[in-house]
Amino acid sequence: MKTKAEFLGHPIHQMVIALPLGLLATAAIFDAISAATRNRKLARAGYYMQGAGLLSAFGAAVPGAMDWWDIPRSTRAKNIGLLHGIGNLAVTGLFGASWLLRRRKPSTVGGMGLALSTSGALLALVTGWLGGELVDQLGIGVH
């Protein structure tokens, strides 16, 4: 299925998803290292990466939703796309909750903040796999 959300012939969702995934994954890694070493600079960097990752996730969600709406109804691709989208909303919610918990003290991760960002990163592995299934196996968003 060819996407309608494209730029210069390339699907936008697949182009822009690398930014939030990279930022949020790195934020989770920085949070884990910071929690283990008490490195406040890494905690602060993780906090700002979460914010940037959350903002860029919204930019990736719009063309992704456009692609999903064009998938034919009652197909495996539509169901996988729905799981992918709902899962990514949950990823955004987990990282968003971590970010909100830390907004008064960005240099401190805390146990709950670490649990939320770690859970978000682990769930993102699953939703990323589902996205790969849509593109690589089912041809969604490609010619």
N, C-alpha and C positions, 0 to 999 in steps of 0.2 A: 504494500500500500504506500503510495507516494504521499508525503506530507504536504499540507498547504502552508505550514509554518516553516518557510525556508528563506535563506539568504544566499544569493548568488548560486542557487542550485543545491545548496547543502542544508540538511535539516537543522533547525536552530536548537531544538531540545538536546540533541546529541552533542552539539558544539558547546553549549553553555553549562551543561550539567557537571562538567569537570571542575568548574570553579567552586560551587558549594560542596561537592564531595571532597575535594582536596582541602579546603579550608576547615570543614567540620572534622574530617579525619585527623588533620594535624592538630586541631584544637584538643581533641580527645587524647592524643598522644602527649601533647604538652601538659594537659591536666594530670595524666598519670605520672609523668616524670616529676612534675611539680609536687604532687602529693607525696611521692616517694622521697624526694630530696629537699622539700620545703623551699624550693626555688620560687620566690615571689615574682620574679621577672617572667618566668615561663607561665605562671598562672595568669598574669596580666596579659601576656601575649595570647594565651588560649582564650581568654575572655573576649578580646577584640577580634580574634579569628572567628569565634562563634557568632558575634554580631555581623561580621562581613559575610559569613557563610549563610546565615539566616536571610539576610537581604538578597543575596544572590540566588538562594533557593526559590524565592518568590519569582525571580526573573526566569528561572528554568521551568517553573510550574506552569506558566501561562502557555508556552508552546506545547508542553507535554499534555495539558488538558485539551488543547486544540486537536492534537493527534488522536487522543482517546475518543473524542466525540465523533471522529470520522471512521472509527473501527466499526465494521458491521455488527449488528446486534446478534446476541445468542451465539457468539463464537468463543473459542478458547482464548483468542487474543483479547477480546473485550473483558473477559473475566480476569486474566492475568494483568491487564492494564489497570483494572479497578484495584486489585490487590497492590500493585506497584504504587498507584497514586495514594491510596489510603495509608499504606506503609510509609510513604514519604511524608505524609501529613503527620504521622506519629513520630517519625525521625525529627521533623521540624519542631514538634511539640516538646519532645524530650530535650533537645538542645536549647529551645526557647526557655523552658523551665530552668535549666541549668544557668542560662545567661541571666534570667530574672533573679534567681537566688543570689547571684554574685554582683549585682549591679551596684550595691553600696560598698562592697569590698572586692574589686576586681582582682586584687593580688592574692586572694585566698580562694582555693577551690572548695574545700570542705567535703565531707563524706557524701552528702546528698548530691552536690554538684558533680562530683566525680562519677557517682553511680548513674546519674542522668546522662552525662556526656558519653560514658562508656556504653550504656544501653543504646543510645542513639547511634553510635558508631557501629555496634554489632547489628542493629536492625538495618542500617544502611547497606551492610554487606548483602543482606537478603534482598532488599529492594533493588539494589544495583544488579544482582543476579537476575531478578525478574525483568528488569529493563533490558538486560542483555538477551534474555529469552525472547522478548518482544521483537527486538531488532534482528538478532542473528538467526533465530530459528523460525520466526513467524513473519519476518520481512516488514514489520510495521515501521513507518517513517522513512522508508527507503524506496528507490525506484523498483 
